[in-house]
């Protein structure tokens, strides 16, 4: 019997290099999805900066957005290179680049917590802008410092804690607002959502494999214009404001902000820690989807992007986005993220965001964010053993509490009052446990990691590890990084005491005889 050896290679033959395409059909789908995602965020931060902080539109369109554009190009180029290196190292063609863009939570924090109070106090939008730049710069520095401790934290933190925290962010701060915007104009938003859900969650393809994101946007935009939701005079007015904006260093503003840095540290420190813990969760999410990136490389790039952007005049730190598994499922590989970042950067440099806001209905764009929220929420439960589902829910809670407090505060502010003026007793009589929600939600990302880790260790009967996690929770509460309203010594002593008692209970249980733990098969093996 003869043997066909035509496909075999000898030891002396060099390995065939991996044929790694620069672009695939799936990249087209993911490109439109990610580009619209970033587009929504840049439209939002443009509106907030001009309407809330009153920074002149010429400065926003001519300086802030071009600075952000430079960061988007460099950051997404870096992550494309990382993806191609990973693909070649592992001999795979299905590696997906990490998505990168302006951080959604930070957009609102830098506007409403950092810049707006200074503008209201001084009446000077430039001083507010300078403070925002200093804040973003510090965020970048803290994230780069975190690059050297983040890998160790990732190693000892259970996956359920990290993915549960990420799901909490995704469901609340990524998905809920878009969902509300869609249902305000459901006759535009729901048809778009139907196209996105069918296109990304099923194997049904459009004729000619037309990109799902593009079709969704075109259909939603057509419905909006035909239905009279959009205004032609607004387009004409916005068109007259188009102007080329070239990035230039704004070190004068940055140094002005850094000269009065102390008041900003109370938010910069916890938010910098938030950034690197969120990036850590995003990297873990990508690993659960099959792409295991080096966390230190990611954190250093995120921190550098924030520092670079601040130097050129952008107070909006970019970061690795939630949503890598979504773009992977959509077929994105190594080219989609750079294409999306470059496209948005060109729009930033050409000053097109004023006119885009008048051309594209928001309800036609935001369903893509709801899709990401659904996917990340589902992944948190699918990528961990069934036993750890309880820990995922525990890790969700702080972000749910933070979101609820934000809604309450915004509603009271719109009514011309605040929770302090109304009083906890009156809110409690109305069924709102405001103080408890605020305490639970303060430092939500770190708090979610702690709670998720504690519950995971308990479920695995690792009571001493649970006690150590509780002691870390006590320490973080004492210095105000979680469950406290400010970073200071003895910031939340009662919460710290509660975690200490929790640790003692876990320690006591560690001395009791326990059955030998059983190892539950991974979700992948269980499905095989």
Buried (B, 14 or more C-beta within 10 A) or exposed (E): EEEEEEEEEEEEEEEEEEEBEEEBEBBBBBBBBBBBBBBBBBBBBBBBBBEBBBBBBEBBBBBBBBBBBBBBBBBBBBBBEBBBBBBBEBEBBEBBBBBBBBBBBBBBBBBBBBBBEBBEEEEEBBBBBBBBBBBBBBBBBBBBBBBEEBBEBBEEBBBBBBBBBBBBBBBBBBBBBBBEBBEEBEEBBBBBBEBBBBBBBEEEEEEEEBBBBBBBBBBBBBBBBEEEBBEEEBBEEBEEEEEEBEBEEBBEBBEBBBEEBEBBBBBBBBBBBBBBBBBBBBBBBBBBBBBBBBBBBBBBBBBBBBBBBBBBBBBBBBBBBBBBBBBBBBBBBBBBBBBBBBBBBEBBBBBBBBBBBBBBBBBBBBBBBBBBBBBBBBBBBBBBBEBBBBBBBBBBBBBBBBBBBBEBBEEBEEEEEEBEEBEBEEBEEEEBBBEEBBBBBBBBBBBBBBBBBBBBBBBBBBBBBBBBBBBBBBBBBBBBBBBBEEBEEEBBEEBBEBBBEBBEBBBEBBEEEEEEEEEBEEBEEEEE
